Amino acid sequence: MRRKVTAAFIIGIFLLIISVNVIPLETSTDLFHYYINNFKADTGAENSVTAIYLNYRLFDTFFETLLLLVSVIGIIYFSRHEGDY
C-alpha cells in the first residue's frame, strides 16, 4: 500500500511539473533569436548546441542528471526491499 501511494505521489508531481508552461510561446521566439545571434559572444563556444547545453542550461542539465541518479537509486532500493513493507 505504501509503495502505491509513493508511486502515485511521484506520478502526480511529475504530471504537475510537465503541465506548467514555463516560457510563454511569444517569449520563446525572442529567446531563440537571442541564443542564435549571441551564443558565441556570450559563451565563447564555437557550436550553438554546446553553448546552449553546457553554458546557458548548465543547472538544468545538472539537475536532470541528479534526478536520473536518484530515480535509479530508488528503483534499485525498491526492487531489493520488495517484501519489507
C-alpha positions in Angstrom: 0.0 0.0 0.0 2.8 2.4 0.9 4.6 1.8 -2.4 1.4 2.5 -4.3 0.9 5.8 -2.5 4.5 6.8 -3.1 4.3 5.9 -6.8 1.0 7.9 -7.1 2.6 10.9 -5.4 5.6 10.8 -7.7 3.5 10.5 -10.8 1.3 13.4 -9.6 4.3 15.6 -9.1 5.6 14.7 -12.5 2.3 15.5 -14.2 2.1 18.8 -12.4 5.6 19.8 -13.4 5.1 18.9 -17.1 1.8 20.7 -17.3 3.3 24.1 -16.2 4.1 26.3 -19.1 7.4 27.8 -18.0 8.1 30.1 -21.0 5.2 31.5 -23.0 5.3 30.9 -26.7 5.7 34.6 -27.6 8.9 34.9 -25.5 10.4 31.6 -26.8 10.9 33.0 -30.3 12.7 36.0 -28.9 14.9 33.7 -26.8 15.6 31.6 -29.9 16.8 34.6 -31.9 18.9 35.8 -28.9 20.6 32.5 -28.5 21.3 32.1 -32.2 22.7 35.6 -32.6 24.7 35.9 -29.3 25.9 32.5 -28.3 29.4 33.0 -29.4 29.8 36.4 -27.8 28.2 35.2 -24.5 29.9 31.9 -24.1 32.8 31.7 -26.4 31.7 28.3 -27.7 32.0 27.5 -31.4 28.9 25.3 -31.6 25.5 26.7 -30.7 24.2 23.3 -29.3 27.2 23.1 -27.0 26.7 26.7 -25.9 23.1 26.1 -25.0 23.6 22.7 -23.4 26.7 23.5 -21.3 26.6 27.2 -20.7 23.0 28.6 -20.8 21.4 25.5 -19.3 24.1 24.2 -17.1 22.0 24.0 -13.9 19.1 22.4 -15.8 21.4 19.7 -17.2 23.0 19.1 -13.8 19.6 18.7 -12.0 18.3 16.4 -14.8 21.3 14.2 -14.2 20.8 14.3 -10.5 17.1 13.4 -10.9 18.1 10.4 -13.1 20.6 9.2 -10.5 18.1 9.5 -7.6 15.5 7.6 -9.7 17.8 4.8 -10.4 18.8 4.5 -6.8 15.1 4.5 -5.8 14.3 1.7 -8.3 17.3 -0.4 -7.0 16.2 0.2 -3.4 12.6 -0.8 -4.0 13.5 -3.9 -6.1 15.8 -5.2 -3.3 13.4 -4.4 -0.4 10.3 -5.7 -2.1 8.8 -7.6 0.8 9.8 -5.2 3.6 6.6 -3.2 3.5 
